[in-house]
Amino acid sequence: MIGSQVNILTQAKSYLSSATSAQYTEVVAPLFMSSAGAHMRHILDHYIAIMNGLEIGLVDYDKRSRGGSVETDIDVALQQIAKIESFLLSLTDELLAKSFLLSTEVSIEKKQVETIPTTLARELIFVSSHAIHHFAMIEQISKAQKITTPKEFGIAPATATFLRSNSDSNARKEKCAR
């Protein structure tokens, strides 16, 4: 599980190494309302929420650094990723099973906060899925900017499995047709 988390952060680093500062901060209007940097900051905020919340026993994904330097400075984003990687690599099975509380707003009509029990492993699974979703948005922004991203960037694990299976199936069909 930790390996998959590190892989997700490696994808983020790969994207960051391919984008210029201008591309990272550009809002490609009217197609998008936010920059790739805003999406990256949002992804990293969720990992940071886990790191901070684990210490106090309460994770709150609604506490974010909107407009912070991670959103506008690639080097700061890379520094943040390095901190997150160090955290992930320090985790043990015992810590992954650790229970704590999750607090988050659940309504767009009014302020409604729910607090529920969860585990570190469950929340890491969530933030990785969340990151992949935002990578898919960054992928679309990148296409509009003519930036090439890694082949697997923004692809969910189950989708990757389907594509591999479909590719294997097509290869077998081609082989049988010969």
Steps between C-alpha positions, in 0.01 A plus 500: 500500500778744585665422165185605315488824699862577411422416136224761500742761634755393238238575235452844655876562491513387138229747407672778696827437318326532163311824565632853496407744772273681255323177404466396865321823592304562179121482515398369159171689476226445409568125511620497862437712809830422672864437417690173513677653800168544681418134438846391619469713814158348566642146467789572734272675751319170552821314575608779736159486673565134577851571627380783726183326608667175593691684771181631665267212412278707266542546126318795343524519120325836503808673646694592188763748392303649211715741305817386678846479348458131409245625248740742331852366553606162358800480735278547806269226369799268458613578857151419627504170309837410657351554849198286413721223359709498820180472703368215286827308514500524879162329537465157656217249476406598855467866401303412185243326721486795742152640558421870521217737410426661165315831486368644174223712359241295312247750364516781245167645615606583857793443733464141613804331650510128565758330720552127460754235607751384240849355465821626349496227233146591396584869474817435299290296257262797476770763443669289233171459314436871546848580364442286191172683435680835513788364289237430234401867518865607480536264201222686319654838586835367374345388171362850450852634566666240273693342791573128487431313823593145604292227335337391828440853630139538619417132447329321790642159604182315395507677164866405453408137573216517249727654235769234557237226484346650188845535344585137584166388357558696177854360470364145538234570236764632258720196562209262439402682181842437344 
